[in-house]
Amino acid sequence: MTTAGQDAAGTAGSPPWPDPTAPVGRERLLLGLNTFGDVGLNPDGSQQHHAQALRQLLEQAELADAVGLHAFGVGEHHRKDFAVSAPEVFLAAAAARTQRIRLGSAVTVLSSDDPIRVFQRFATLDALSSGRAEVMLGRGSFIESFPLFGLDIEDYDVLFEEKLELFDKVRAQRPVHWEGRTRAALHGLSVYPPVEHHLLPAWIGVGGTPESVLRCAEYGYPIIFAIIGGQPAAFAPLVDLYREALHKHGHPPQQVAIHSPGYVAETDRAAKEEFYPHWLTLRNRLGAERGWGPASRSEFDAQCAPDGALYVGSPETVARKIEQLKDTLGVDRFDLKYSFGPLPHAAMMRCIDLFGTAVAPRVAELLAN
């Protein structure tokens, strides 16, 4: 059975479309999955080992490919509660065990990495996966990587700006001429390996500030909005700003994507009751770090409402919420962040299966009608 995103991924062993980030049209929407490799719990309540979480994550990527989803992305973190700190290593393993699905980061923390090494690692992944690699670049919502790699958090903005500029020059696959203050200058050096069939597909992930949107449009990269709370419809002005700025800079249209948390089960009631305790655990853990107040069931239910940012429910409910994104924001792609805190592996596998076999074809049907 062909799902909403399956036909866009090409055939096994062949590269995807010539421009894998071009808009897909009014009657299509690509569906993918994102995860941070959340570390769950053992049956006795102790924390799972990161190694076990990574092995289970590989099973999840295989299933996402088997049910025909468009993309699978893993985020980079350097924390006790998330297992993925080296996305490209995991994605290379996934490339060897999948056939069609696009493989990418969600996101790569460019501010604390070397842009040249980021390009080289993803170019290598692209070769090993026969053209299925993509990189999503961002500053990240956590800052653990700054002290870990000896960087000053006071340089938060300039590090990202300069490293994005350098990455863009490397991505062009021409001799690099670049000068800045965060690393030594480059004068005419080339970077290998090159990407085989196209420029490396590169996105910029943004949280919702106009400055980030305008920066993405300036470089002509596709954009992915992380909408983890509030109402997705409120992002319409930022989507319009991005498209207008792309045109102003003379760039062709690019895909607009949304990343949001969610969970699919057989019924709305089952989805909410299964997901809520894990959502609450993670929400309050992060809230304690960031000075948020404690969460409540009423907050959760409000975010699960038709206009909220949590995509939790039956396949029909989730499909209709995703369809609304096409209507209100005109997006080309939706990535479900399906892992959440100690949510069990078996529950995530069932969610992935339903997302590919039930939600995706229903979205395609709703858009066609």
N, C-alpha and C positions, 0 to 999 in steps of 0.2 A: 504494500500500500504506500502510495506517495503522500508525504506529509507536507505541511506548509513550507518547510524550508528545504526539503530533500532534493528537489530538482535543481536547486541553485548550486549544489556542492560538486557537480561534475560526476564522472564515473570513476570507479576505483582505479587508482594508478595514473589518473590524468589530472592536470592542473585545473583549478576552478576557473570561473569566467575570466576573460582578459582583464576586466576591472572589477575585482570583487567588492569594491566599496561604492559602486555606482548605485543610485536610487533604483528601487525595484518596481516602481509603478504603483498606481492607485489601488489595484486589486490583489496585491500580494504583501505579505509581511513575513519576514524571516524570524524563526524562533530558535533561541539558543539557551544555554545554561551557564551560570556563573557559580563559583564556589571559592571559599577561602580555605577549604580543607579543614573545616572545624573539627577539633579534637573532641570526640564523644566520651562516653562513660562505659566502663566494663560492667558486666552483670552485678558485681559486688558494689558498684557505686564509685569505684576509684577511676581516676582519669585514664583514658586509653593512651597507649604509647603512640607517639607521632608516627612511628614506622607502620603500625597497624592502620592508622588513619590514611596514610598514603597508599597502602595496598588496597584498601577499600575504595579510595578515590579512583584508582585505576579501573576497578570494576564499574564504577559509575560512568566513567568516560566511555568504556566499551558499550555499555547499555545505551547511552545517549546516541552513539553512532548507530547501533543496531536498530533503534526505533526511528531513525531518519532525521534527527534534529540537525539544524544548520551549523551550530557552533558550540564549543565547550571551552570556557575560560576559567583560569585559576588565578587568584589574586596572590600578590606577594606580601607576606607579613613576616615579622621577626618577633613573635610573641608565643607565649606558652599555649594559648588557646587555639592557634591556627598552625597547621602542619606544613604549609607550602611556603618555603623561603627561597626556593630556587625553581621558579615556574618552568624555565626552559628544559631543565633536566626531567621534570615530571612529564612535560608535553612530548619530549622525545620518546619516552617510554610509551606514552599513549599513541604516538604516531605509528609505532610498530604493531599496535594491537587494534587499530581502527583503519577504516577504508575511505570514508567519505567526509567525515565531519571536519570543519575548520577548527584549528587549535590555536589558542591565544592566551594572553595574560589579561588579568582583570583586577588591578592594573599592575604594570611594571613601575616601580617607584624610581623614575628617572633621576630625580634630584639627588639620590644617594648612590647612583650607579655610574658607570662609565658609558657614555653614549656609543662609543665605538664597539665596546664589548657587547652591549645590548644588541646592536645591529648584527654583529658576527654570530651571536648565539641564535638569533631568530632567523638569520639567513641559513644557518646550518639546519635548523628545524624545518625550514621551508624545503630544503633539498631532501631531507629524510622523509618528509611527509608528502612528497610530490606536489608541492605548491599549496599546502593547506595552512600555512602559518600566518598569523597576524599578531601584531603587538598593540596593546593599549597602553598609552603613556599617561602618567599622572603624577601628582605630588603625594598622593596617598593621604588617607585620613588618620593615620597613626604616624608617630615620629620616632619610633624605636630605632629605625635604621640610621638616624643621624648620629647619635652617640656611638652606635655599634661600629660605624665605619669612619669615625673620627671627624665628623662634620659639625659645623656650628649651626645651630638652629636659627641664629640671627641671619644666616645667609639663605633662609628658606626660599625666598622669592628669586634672588639672583641665580641660585643654583639651578632652579628649574628653567628659567628663561635662557640662560647660557647653554645649558645642556640640551635643551630642545632645539636651539639654533644649530648646534653642532650635529645633533642627530639628523636633522633635516638635510644638512650638507652631505653627511655620510650616506644617507638613504638615496640620494641622487645618483650614487655610483659613478662619480667623477672624482678626479684628484681634489683633495680637500684643502681649502685655504680658510683658516679660521684663527681669530685671536679673541681672548677674553681674559678675565681675571681669576677664574676658578680652576684653570689648568694651563699647561704649557700650550703655546700656539702650534698650529699645524701649517706647513707650507708645501702644498703640492703632493701630499702623501695619498696613496690609494688604500682602500680597505677591502679585505677579502674574507670569505668568499662572496661573490656577487649573487644576487637572486636571479634565478634562471629565466622565468617567463614574464616577469613584471616587476615594478617597484614593490618593495616589501609593504604589504597593507599595514598602515599605521593609523591608529585612532588616538584621539585625546579624550580622556575621561574628565568630566567636570561635575562639580557639585551643585552649581547653580548661580555663579556670579557672572555678571556681564563681562568683566575683564577676562575671565577664563574662556567664555564663549568667543569673544572677539579675537583672542590669541589663536584659538583653534581655526577660526575662519581665515585669519591672516596667512597661516601656513597651508590652507586648503585641505586640511585633514578631515575625515569624517568624525562625527562627534557622538559620544555616548553620555547621556545624563544619568547620574546616580540619583534616583528618586526613592528615598527610603522613608519618607514621611510626608504628611500633608496631602495635597491634592495634585495629581499629575497635570490636570488642566491648567494649573497656575503657571506651568512652564511654557505655555504657548508664546508669551512675549519673547522669551529667550530663544525659542526655536525660530521665530520670525527674525529676530536679530541676527542669528547665525546665518540664515539663508540670505538675508540682505547683505551682510558683510562679505559672504563668499562672492556674491555677484559684484560687489564694489571692488574687491581685490582681483577680479577677473578669473576666478577659479570656476571650474565646472561644478554642477550640483554634486553633493556627496550624501552618503547615507546619514540619517539621524536615527540613533538607537536609544533605547531606554533600558536601564538596569534597575530592577526592583525585587524585593524579597517576596517569597510566596511559597505555597505548598498546595499540592493537589491530592485529594482523596476521593473516594467514591461518592460521598455526599458532602454538602456544606457543613453539616453538623460534625461529621467525622473529621473533616479537615481542620475545623476550628479547635475541636477538643484535643486532637492529636498535636497540633502545632503550638497552641497557646502556652503551655508550660515551658517549652523550649524557647519560644520567643521572649517570654517574661524573664527567664534566667539570663539570656544574653543581653537583653535590653537593660536590665538593672545592673548587670556587671559593667557594661560600658557606661551606663549612666552615672555610676558611682565614680568612675574615672574622670568624667567630663562635667560633673556638677549638675546633672539633670536630676529632677525629682523621681521618685519611684513610679513605675508604670502601673497601670490598672487594666482590668478587663474592659472597662468602658472605652479606654483609649485604643485597645486592640480591636474591639468591635467596630469602632469608628473608622479605623484604617482598613478594615475588611469590607466596608460598605462600597457600593458601586463607584463612588467618587474618591475612594481612598487609595493609598499607595501600597497596601498589602494585597497580593494576588493569592488569596486563600479561599479554597472552596472546591466544589465539584468541577469536573471538566467543563460543563456548560457555563457555570458561573465565571470561571477563570477565562474561558474563551471570550465571553462577552465583554469582560473588563479589558482584555487585550484589544478586542475590536474597537473599543472606545478610543484607544490611543491612536488608531488610524484616523478616526473621525475628528478627534480634537487637536492632535498634534501632527498628523500626517507622517508618522514615523515609518521607517523601513524595516526596523528590527526591534525585537523585544527579547531581552535576556533575563530569565528567571534566576534569582539568587535562591537556590533551593535548599541549601544547607544552613542550619541555624543552631548554634550552640550544641547541646548534647543530643540533637535529633538523631535517632538510631539509624544505622546504615540500612536496615531493611525498609524502614519508612522512606528514606531518600530514594532507594531503588524503586519502590512502588510509585513514588511521585514522578520520577523520571519516566517510567514506563507509561503512566497515564498522560504525562505532558506530551510525549511523542505520539502515542497511539490514539488518544482521545481529544486532547486539547488542540493539537496542531491541525488535524483534519477538520475539526469544527470551526476553527478560525478561518481556514481556507474557504469553507462553505459559507460562512457569514459574509466574508468579503466578496465572494462571487455573487451573492444574492443582493 
